[in-house]
Amino acid sequence: MVGRYRGLISHLERIIPQVTAIQCVIHRQHLAAKNLSGKLHQSLQFVINADNEISNALNSRLFAKFCDENDEEFQQLLLHTEVRWLSKGACLARFYSVFESVLEFLESKDPDLRENLINLKAEIAYLTDLFKKKN
C-alpha cells in the first residue's frame, strides 16, 4: 500500500501533492516491541513464560481457583500472541493486575521464574504502563 512508486500512497501523492501519509500506529507499537532494550525484552519474555506456564490446562484451573480464593478481580491470564499486536498490552495489564497472586502461585511450581519476576517487577510495571498508553 505504501510502495514508493506503485503503492496507493504514491498514487495519491501524484494526484494530491499535499497529502500526508503516516505509518499505522499499531504497526509502530509492534516494531517498538521488537526493539526493546535488553532488560525490558527479558522482562517481557519472563511475563510470557509465566503466562504460558499458568495457562496450560491443569494450571489454568488451579490458578482460577487460587484467584477466586484471593478475591482477585480476574481468574485467568490473557494469552499473548505474536499475531495480534495489541495482545502485549492486554496481556501485561492483566498480568500486572494479578501480579501478587501469580507470584504466590509460582512459589511451588517454578521458583526460579518467580524470583526473576520479583527482580524485574519495576520493568514489568514500566512495560505495562508503556503498552497501556500505546493501546
C-alpha positions as CSV (number, residue, x, y, z in Angstrom):
1,M,0.0,0.0,0.0
2,V,2.8,2.4,0.7
3,G,5.1,1.4,-2.1
4,R,7.4,4.2,-3.2
5,Y,6.4,4.1,-6.9
6,R,3.4,1.9,-7.3
7,G,1.6,1.9,-4.0
8,L,-1.6,3.7,-3.0
9,I,0.2,6.4,-1.2
10,S,2.5,7.2,-4.1
11,H,-0.6,7.3,-6.4
12,L,-2.4,9.7,-4.0
13,E,0.7,11.9,-3.8
14,R,0.8,12.3,-7.6
15,I,-2.9,13.3,-7.6
16,I,-2.9,15.3,-4.4
17,P,0.6,16.6,-3.6
18,Q,-0.3,17.9,-0.2
19,V,-1.4,14.5,1.2
20,T,0.5,13.3,4.2
21,A,1.0,9.6,4.8
22,I,1.8,8.1,8.2
23,Q,2.5,4.6,9.3
24,C,-0.1,2.6,11.2
25,V,0.0,3.3,14.9
26,I,-0.5,-0.4,15.8
27,H,2.4,-1.4,13.4
28,R,4.6,1.2,15.2
29,Q,3.8,-0.5,18.5
30,H,4.7,-3.9,17.1
31,L,8.0,-2.6,15.8
32,A,8.8,-0.8,19.1
33,A,8.1,-4.1,21.0
34,K,10.5,-6.0,18.8
35,N,13.3,-3.5,19.5
36,L,13.1,-3.1,23.3
37,S,16.2,-2.8,25.4
38,G,17.7,-6.0,26.6
39,K,16.4,-5.8,30.1
40,L,12.8,-4.8,29.0
41,H,12.8,-7.6,26.4
42,Q,13.9,-10.0,29.0
43,S,11.1,-8.8,31.4
44,L,8.6,-9.3,28.6
45,Q,9.9,-12.8,28.0
46,F,9.6,-13.8,31.6
47,V,6.0,-12.5,31.7
48,I,5.2,-14.5,28.5
49,N,6.9,-17.6,30.1
50,A,4.8,-17.3,33.3
51,D,1.7,-16.7,31.3
52,N,2.3,-19.8,29.2
53,E,3.1,-21.9,32.3
54,I,-0.1,-20.8,34.1
55,S,-2.3,-21.1,31.1
56,N,-1.9,-24.8,30.5
57,A,-4.9,-26.9,31.2
58,L,-4.3,-28.1,34.8
59,N,-2.5,-24.9,36.0
60,S,-5.2,-22.7,34.5
61,R,-7.9,-24.4,36.6
62,L,-5.8,-24.3,39.7
63,F,-4.9,-20.6,39.1
64,A,-8.6,-19.7,38.6
65,K,-9.4,-21.4,41.9
66,F,-6.5,-19.7,43.6
67,C,-7.5,-16.3,42.3
68,D,-11.1,-16.9,43.4
69,E,-9.9,-17.7,46.9
70,N,-7.8,-14.5,46.9
71,D,-10.7,-12.4,45.8
72,E,-8.9,-11.2,42.6
73,E,-10.8,-9.3,40.0
74,F,-9.7,-11.7,37.3
75,Q,-9.4,-15.5,37.5
76,Q,-7.3,-16.1,34.4
77,L,-4.5,-14.5,32.4
78,L,-4.8,-13.4,28.8
79,L,-2.6,-15.3,26.4
80,H,0.0,-13.4,24.4
81,T,0.1,-14.0,20.7
82,E,2.6,-12.7,18.2
83,V,-0.1,-12.4,15.5
84,R,-2.2,-9.9,17.4
85,W,-0.3,-6.7,18.0
86,L,-2.5,-5.4,20.8
87,S,-2.2,-8.6,22.8
88,K,1.1,-7.5,24.5
89,G,-0.7,-4.5,26.2
90,A,-3.7,-6.6,27.3
91,C,-1.5,-9.5,28.5
92,L,0.7,-7.2,30.5
93,A,-2.2,-5.3,32.1
94,R,-4.0,-8.4,33.2
95,F,-0.7,-10.0,34.4
96,Y,0.3,-7.0,36.5
97,S,-3.2,-6.7,38.0
98,V,-2.8,-10.2,39.5
99,F,0.9,-10.0,40.0
100,E,1.0,-11.0,43.7
101,S,-1.3,-14.0,43.0
102,V,1.0,-15.1,40.2
103,L,4.0,-14.9,42.5
104,E,2.2,-17.0,45.2
105,F,1.1,-19.5,42.6
106,L,4.6,-19.9,41.1
107,E,6.1,-20.4,44.5
108,S,5.7,-24.1,44.3
109,K,5.5,-24.5,40.5
110,D,8.6,-22.6,39.3
111,P,10.7,-20.8,42.0
112,D,13.3,-19.6,39.5
113,L,10.7,-17.9,37.3
114,R,9.1,-16.4,40.4
115,E,12.5,-14.9,41.5
116,N,13.1,-13.4,38.1
117,L,9.6,-11.8,38.1
118,I,10.3,-10.4,41.6
119,N,13.6,-8.9,40.5
120,L,12.0,-7.4,37.3
121,K,8.8,-6.1,38.9
122,A,9.7,-2.4,38.2
123,E,10.4,-3.2,34.5
124,I,7.2,-5.1,34.2
125,A,5.2,-2.2,35.6
126,Y,7.0,0.2,33.2
127,L,6.2,-2.1,30.2
128,T,2.5,-2.3,31.4
129,D,2.2,1.5,31.5
130,L,4.0,1.9,28.2
131,F,1.8,-0.5,26.3
132,K,-1.3,0.8,28.1
133,K,-0.6,4.2,26.7
134,K,0.2,2.8,23.2
135,N,-3.1,0.8,23.2
